[in-house]
Amino acid sequence: MTIKLWDLVGAEDDRAFSPYCWRTKLALAHKGLAFETIPWRFTEKERLAFSGQALVPVLQDGERVVSDSWAIAQYLDERYPAKPLFDGAQAKSLAFFLKNWAERVVHLALLKVVLLDLHGNLADKDRAYFRESREKRFGKTLEEVAGRQPEQVAALRAALDPMRPVLSAQPFVCGGAPAYADYILFGAFQWARVMSPAALLEKDDPLHAWRERMLDLHGGLARRAKGYPA
């Protein structure tokens, strides 16, 4: 039975943008597992009722249903141990650190850059939900949050600085080959690329070269996705 993945999309069914879903799609591709994506939108909570919660990614593998990208990654390594996402307990711990740094620092800095483009690429029925929920989170209008994009880009680039020595010394976050820590960080960049034309990185940035390598992985899975030039 084909693995099914509920995947957050924008106005078009093939504009899939969730950084968490991208982690999962790349993890599945890493393991060579076939999967079917099922388009899902913010206001379609009832369609996830079978999973017991209201957020994606949700993965269904036969009778097993797993939600949350981190839980899915661990499930995949347990169920399909070939081509591991984590090379041992130490690698998993370091990936967990990177996960929290990416979500608390990189995602926030990036969201401020792409916020209005993200809103503009959503389905009509999702825009009111997105505006209300994000304005409640920030305590400001979307326009106020995103009103200084050059400054926001500079702040994002500064937040990413800890990765530059790493990616100057080796091709991937995980060393000579990609693994789940790479997919965590790349999910944020793919989120932006799918929804916004904003230029996030200079061409001579080692992160730019890494992102190009990530776009080409697994037969160009991420590069083929609907989006803007990286």
Phi, psi and omega per residue, in radians:
M1 nan 2.326 -3.125
T2 -1.199 2.409 3.045
I3 -1.184 2.394 3.111
K4 -1.953 2.446 3.139
L5 -2.301 2.078 3.052
W6 -1.377 2.167 -2.851
D7 -2.219 2.165 -3.101
L8 -1.222 2.233 -3.102
V9 -2.238 2.847 3.095
G10 -1.603 -2.448 -3.091
A11 -1.088 -0.671 3.118
E12 -1.723 2.599 -3.114
D13 -1.115 -0.411 -3.118
D14 -1.763 0.203 3.042
R15 -1.715 1.367 -3.052
A16 -1.609 2.112 -2.926
F17 -2.196 -0.148 -3.066
S18 -1.101 2.207 3.075
P19 -1.095 -0.531 -3.139
Y20 -1.276 -0.678 3.076
C21 -1.196 -0.628 3.106
W22 -1.136 -0.656 3.041
R23 -0.963 -0.783 -3.058
T24 -1.231 -0.728 3.126
K25 -1.090 -0.719 3.124
L26 -1.211 -0.601 3.080
A27 -1.135 -0.725 3.095
L28 -1.118 -0.758 3.117
A29 -1.136 -0.676 3.092
H30 -0.949 -0.678 -3.110
K31 -1.556 -0.025 3.135
G32 1.258 0.463 -3.095
L33 -1.655 2.297 3.052
A34 -1.284 2.469 3.118
F35 -2.638 2.727 3.101
E36 -1.970 2.275 3.068
T37 -1.661 2.449 3.136
I38 -2.044 1.974 -3.100
P39 -1.058 2.413 -3.110
W40 -2.523 2.580 -3.127
R41 -2.196 2.792 -3.037
F42 -0.878 -0.683 -3.017
T43 -1.581 0.223 -3.129
E44 -1.861 0.765 -3.055
K45 -0.997 -0.606 -3.073
E46 -1.112 -0.433 -3.124
R47 -1.247 -0.253 3.112
L48 -1.811 0.151 -3.079
A49 -0.986 -0.585 -3.122
F50 -1.082 -0.404 -3.082
S51 -1.570 -0.178 3.114
G52 1.454 0.148 3.068
Q53 -2.678 -3.044 -2.953
A54 -2.254 0.449 -3.124
L55 -2.273 2.670 3.020
V56 -1.855 2.773 0.165
P57 -1.384 2.573 2.930
V58 -2.167 2.235 -3.124
L59 -1.991 2.318 3.058
Q60 -2.065 2.084 -3.123
D61 -2.143 1.634 -3.000
G62 1.145 -2.155 3.125
E63 -1.550 -0.127 -3.091
R64 -1.544 2.263 3.084
V65 -2.075 2.225 -3.125
V66 -2.276 2.320 3.076
S67 -2.064 2.828 -3.120
D68 1.432 2.203 -3.025
S69 -1.086 -0.645 -3.137
W70 -1.189 -0.753 3.100
A71 -1.128 -0.647 3.127
I72 -1.136 -0.751 3.135
A73 -1.040 -0.768 3.124
Q74 -1.149 -0.704 3.094
Y75 -1.053 -0.776 -3.111
L76 -1.081 -0.693 3.115
D77 -1.200 -0.572 3.117
E78 -1.305 -0.734 -3.065
R79 -1.388 -0.616 -3.083
Y80 -2.248 1.375 -2.974
P81 -1.195 -0.315 3.097
A82 -1.127 2.570 -3.138
K83 0.927 1.132 -3.047
P84 -1.092 2.552 3.026
L85 -1.395 -0.489 3.135
F86 -2.174 2.138 3.134
D87 -1.544 1.207 3.111
G88 1.717 3.030 -3.066
A89 -1.128 -0.649 -3.127
Q90 -1.147 -0.746 3.108
A91 -1.096 -0.674 3.112
K92 -1.121 -0.718 3.125
S93 -1.112 -0.746 3.117
L94 -1.165 -0.663 3.075
A95 -1.131 -0.618 3.110
F96 -1.147 -0.670 3.041
F97 -1.082 -0.837 -3.117
L98 -1.093 -0.652 3.078
K99 -0.977 -0.840 -3.096
N100 -1.222 -0.646 3.061
W101 -1.109 -0.805 -3.125
A102 -1.064 -0.777 -3.067
E103 -1.282 -0.580 -3.056
R104 -1.605 -0.394 -3.086
V105 -2.016 -1.030 -3.037
V106 -1.188 -0.809 -3.108
H107 -1.056 -0.736 -3.115
L108 -1.151 -0.787 3.131
A109 -1.106 -0.694 -3.130
L110 -1.217 -0.714 -3.135
L111 -1.006 -0.668 -3.141
K112 -1.147 -0.436 3.106
V113 -1.379 -0.757 -2.944
V114 -1.799 0.087 -2.944
L115 -0.946 -0.874 -3.079
L116 -1.237 -0.633 3.079
D117 -1.142 -0.693 3.110
L118 -1.049 -0.852 3.121
H119 -1.029 -0.734 -3.091
G120 -1.209 -0.406 -3.128
N121 -1.670 0.086 3.099
L122 -1.423 2.767 2.983
A123 -1.090 2.609 -3.107
D124 -0.922 -0.726 -3.053
K125 -1.220 -0.281 -3.121
D126 -1.660 -0.271 -2.981
R127 -1.157 -0.730 -3.139
A128 -1.108 -0.761 3.101
Y129 -1.048 -0.805 -3.099
F130 -1.109 -0.804 -3.129
R131 -1.083 -0.843 -3.099
E132 -1.084 -0.793 -3.075
S133 -1.213 -0.712 -3.124
R134 -1.316 -0.612 3.084
E135 -1.197 -0.582 3.042
K136 -1.140 -0.704 -3.141
R137 -1.116 -0.782 -3.058
F138 -1.531 -0.345 -3.053
G139 1.232 0.380 -3.131
K140 -2.583 2.873 3.027
T141 -1.252 2.799 3.077
L142 -1.008 -0.689 -3.111
E143 -1.148 -0.632 3.096
E144 -1.201 -0.680 -3.134
V145 -1.162 -0.713 -3.014
A146 -1.728 0.232 -2.988
G147 -1.324 -0.140 -3.088
R148 -2.226 1.089 -2.969
Q149 -1.043 -0.741 3.108
P150 -0.998 -0.689 3.091
E151 -1.183 -0.651 -3.139
Q152 -1.183 -0.651 3.088
V153 -1.123 -0.752 3.119
A154 -1.083 -0.691 3.126
A155 -1.153 -0.692 3.100
L156 -1.094 -0.806 -3.130
R157 -1.077 -0.659 3.102
A158 -1.167 -0.696 3.140
A159 -1.099 -0.510 -3.100
L160 -1.466 -0.052 -3.015
D161 -0.989 -0.627 3.124
P162 -1.016 -0.376 -3.115
M163 -1.474 -0.314 -3.024
R164 -1.139 -0.789 3.086
P165 -1.073 -0.605 3.136
V166 -1.124 -0.853 -3.046
L167 -1.454 -0.100 2.945
S168 -1.427 -0.463 -3.059
A169 -1.668 -0.357 -3.067
Q170 -2.649 2.723 -3.027
P171 -1.273 -0.437 -3.104
F172 -2.315 2.798 3.089
V173 -0.966 -0.671 -3.087
C174 -1.542 0.095 3.093
G175 2.029 -2.236 -3.074
G176 -1.384 -0.251 -3.131
A177 -2.494 2.663 -3.111
P178 -1.317 2.660 3.011
A179 -2.611 -2.859 -2.908
Y180 -1.118 -0.565 3.106
A181 -1.058 -0.654 3.055
D182 -1.094 -0.721 -3.097
Y183 -1.186 -0.587 3.086
I184 -1.054 -0.926 -3.086
L185 -1.211 -0.712 -3.108
F186 -1.141 -0.549 3.113
G187 -0.934 -0.640 3.120
A188 -1.140 -0.758 3.141
F189 -1.181 -0.632 3.116
Q190 -1.227 -0.632 3.010
W191 -0.908 -0.865 -3.126
A192 -1.188 -0.780 -3.062
R193 -1.093 -0.646 -3.119
V194 -1.218 -0.555 -2.969
M195 -1.929 -0.219 -3.003
S196 -2.536 2.476 3.052
P197 -1.483 0.070 -3.080
A198 -1.018 2.357 3.086
A199 -1.469 1.941 -3.024
L200 -1.595 -0.521 -2.988
L201 -2.290 2.544 2.991
E202 -1.292 2.675 -3.093
K203 -1.088 -0.532 -3.106
D204 -1.579 0.121 3.118
D205 -1.331 2.248 3.086
P206 -1.002 -0.443 3.050
L207 -1.156 -0.574 3.114
H208 -1.125 -0.803 3.126
A209 -1.114 -0.689 3.090
W210 -1.099 -0.774 3.141
R211 -1.054 -0.687 3.084
E212 -1.065 -0.741 3.106
R213 -1.101 -0.711 -3.140
M214 -1.150 -0.671 3.124
L215 -1.089 -0.510 -3.098
D216 -1.554 -0.153 -3.103
L217 -1.091 2.675 2.993
H218 0.927 0.857 3.112
G219 1.228 0.420 -3.140
G220 1.301 0.535 -3.114
L221 -0.894 -0.862 -3.098
A222 -1.315 -0.647 -3.124
R223 -1.142 -0.575 -3.126
R224 -1.271 -0.276 -3.096
A225 -1.162 2.573 3.095
K226 -1.071 2.292 -3.140
G227 3.090 -2.790 -3.111
Y228 -1.885 2.763 3.079
P229 -0.984 2.389 -3.106
A230 -1.276 nan nan
